[in-house]
Each structure stands twice: as structure tokens, then as C-alpha cells.
Amino acid sequence: MLFTDLNLIEPLVRAVAAEGYDVPTPIQQQAIPHVLAGRDLLGCAQTGTGKTAAFALPILQRLFETKPNSGAVARPIRVLVLTPTRELASQIGESFTTYGKHLRFRNTVIFGGVGQGAQEKAIAQGPEIVIATPGRLLDLAQQRRISFRDLEIFVLDEADRMLDMGFIHDVRRVIALLPQTRQTLFFSATMPPDIIELSSRILHDPARVAVTPIASTAEKVEQSVYFVAKTDKGALLEHVLQDTAIERVLVFSRTKHGANRISERLEKAGIGSAAIHGNKSQNARERALASFKAGSTRVLVATDIAARGIDIDGVTHVINFDLPDVAESYVHRIGRTARAGASGIALSFCDSEELAMLTSIERLIRMRIAVIEDHPLRGTGGRRPAASPAQQQPQQRHEGRPPRTPNPGQPYNGPRFDTQGSSRRPNPPARTNGPGPARPAGEGAPAAAPPPGGGPRRNGPTPRSQRRYVTS
């Protein structure tokens, strides 16, 4: 299938061809006809699948083929795209500008972290399309600087990241400002229960498109992990970057300060790098992204929130300097490479404190990540458990039996292990004071001795005064 087969108007096809695209991606093939038909849409697609063009192209065509609602102001806001980050908002705005360059529609981008004076002027000029983050948009709405009375299309992009970042309440407040009669397009890389609930509230008989299994990783990403001590990760990164095949690499840090330290270390080692995160000014972030896009900066160090908006072709490698706390973030991270059908490589550094995170990631992606043993710091880190977490089978528990000892040949010392490999808090020690008998320290523990005086062991329920309750 070609773009010419999607019933797109000639100016849009010409703009897409000028960018070097002839064949639409699966999400574009599925979504564009539904959006052109005016239907609500629920789209689940991992990052790097061409999702922005999947809604930008048909939206531009609908604006071209329809007139504003009767009674509308001269140049009303007809489309609102809500995104979680400034970078993503800026890149969506660039996409609308690129694809709509042969049409006469204006778009403006609204986000916080900068003065709002220029944004107020842009709104006053009457853009048909507004791309915004929730916080600044609500500020302008409360100040009555912006109106959505004549809105026709609402796009909620990266809904799951909105939830992760704590924006979901702001999203609901924005939705409350919109007219009930509208077309709504809802996109999310993953579909947790809260996102499913929100989509059911704002979508009306939506068409559903999902181009990959939920929470799956990019098929063309080659994934590997290094086991290394936390203190040796910096040295390992320098060693890995000696490979000249790593042309353009995105390095993920769990914290903002960590991103700064990584970038500073690489600069001292003569490796061109820049860091982006929430503490950087918008101008600094834009300069870093522009330098990375142009190829003058080889390494971009980012936090999860900042990197969610990065849409750059040609990222050859993603390196997880720190494993993410949330397994789903791993999917979003490695989605920065292997975009739009290209191949890519994802490398992760795992120290002994991150083994549980690796377990969660492997369980989510349903695969065992290959271990790279051949590196100079291989003896300093942790090791994967003997059995792959993704391959563990639930153990059948029998009433009256103690759980199996986690390490064969060693006595069971209290904590109960569930079938997923996590542990619960140990049972409290046996109670020895009080008039009643002692309770066992744990399931299957030997019976306590009779109380002083040789009295018989009490049968039946434990008196209320002697009961112990689980509080966690």
C-alpha cells in the first residue's frame, strides 16, 4: 500500500513524498481511513511507529474539506492536541507544519517553562491547530486567553505517560472545557486499567487499532544486558562508546543529577555529549536536541520524561545506564531506536541492586535478555538468578505444607516467597509472654512448648486479647 491509496489529497501526498515517505506504516494504514471518516479512534502503538502522521495527515485533510462550525469566530481553534512533554509538543507542531506546508493552516505550540506572552500573541492570531501540555493550557484557559467553543477534533497523545507523570487530573479538567460534540482520537503506548477507564469515558463508538501487542518491544531492537557494579558503570560506558559503530546514542539516566554527571564525565573523556531533563531551560533543551539531530553531538543523556518527546531518526543505540523503576518505561526507552522500520540496539547496565528491575522487565516483555559477558568489568556486578523469571512456573501450594525452601540445602528462615520471585515481610517471632500459648513463628514451624504449670494446650479460637493482625 502507498500513501496514494489512502485517499489523501494531493497536497498532503506531495508533502509526505518530499520527506522521502512512500509506504505508510501499519498504524497509518489502519488509522487514517477511520479518522478521515470522522470516527473516534482508540490507538495502541509503541513509539516509533509513525503515530504522529497517523493523526496529523487526516486531520489536515478534514480541516481542508470542511468549514468551521456556523456562528464560529473568524479563525476559531478547531483542533487541540494534548501531549505530556514540551519536546513532544514541539515535534508534533513541526510535523503539522511539514505535512501542511501546501495548505494554509496555522498551528501553535503551548507549554510551560517559558514566558506566556509570545504564546498569547500566537493564540490571538487565530491558529486552527493548538498543540499543548496540560498545565500551561489550563493557565491560559483560567485567564480566558483561549477558548475551545468551536473545537472539532481533540487528540490525546501518550495517555499512559500522562498517567505516569501525574497529569491525569489536569487532563480531565481540560476535557471538561471541550464541547461534547467533537471527534476524539486517543493514543497510548500501553493500556493500563486507568487509561482504559478514561478512554471509555471520552470516546464514542471508537474504531480500535493496535499494531503491536500491548507492552511489546520493538521487533527489530537487539537487546543485551551487562552486569556491572554501580560504581563501574561510568567506566563501562566509556568502554562501550569506544566502538565507532555507535554513531548516535541515547543514554538514559534515572535522575536529573545522574544525567548531568554522565554527560560531564563523557565530555572529560572527549566524547561529545549533552543532557536534557526537567531542570534544563527550554532553550538549553532545544539546543541539545538540535545538536543531536544535526549529528554534532554523538551522545544525548536524558531522563525518561524528557526523552518521551524525542522523535529522531537514525538513533543507532539506546543505553540504559540505569534500569527504570517502572518496567513499561523500558519499552518506551528502547522505542527511541528502530523507528519507522529501521533496526537498532539496546544495551542495559544492571548492578546488584537492579536485579529485581531486570526481572520485572523480562516478565513484561516475555523474553530473556541476552547477557554480554565479554567486557573488562564483568567481575564487579551482580548476576542473574539461575532461573529466568519469565520462564518460572507457578509452584503448586498444598494446604498444611510449608513453602519450599528458596535455596536448596539451606533451612527455610521465615519469609514466604510467591510464585513471581518476590518476598513478603517475615512473620513475627513467636509470642512468649502472656497467659496463652506461643504462636508458631512461621508456617510449618514446630509447635511451642506447653505453658508453665503443665496445663493442657488450649484448643479452639485464640482469645481476642492474644490475636495478632497483619498490618502490611
Secondary structure, 3 states (H helix, E strand, C coil): CCHHHHCCCHHHHHHHHHCCCCCCCHHHHHHHHHHHCCCCEEEECCCCCCHHHHHHHHHHHHHHHCCCCCCCCCCCCCEEEECCCHHHHHHHHHHHHHHCCCCCCCEEEECCCCCCHHHHHHHHCCCCEEEECHHHHHHHHHCCCCCCCCCCEEEECCHHHHHHCCCHHHHHHHHHCCCCCCEEEEEECCCCHHHHHHHHHHCCCCEEEECCCCCCCCCCEEEEEEECCHHHHHHHHHHHCCCCCCCCEEEECCCHHHHHHHHHHHHHCCCCEEEECCCCCHHHHHHHHHHHHHCCCCEEEECHHHHCCCCCCCCCEEEECCCCCCHHHHHHHHCCCCHHHCCEEEEEEECHHHHHHHHHHHHHHCCCCEECCCCCCCCCCCCCCCCCHHHCCCCCCCCCCCCCCCCCCCCCCCCCECCCCCECCCCCCCCCCCCCCCCCCCCCCCCCCCCCCCCCCCCCCCCHHHCCCCCC
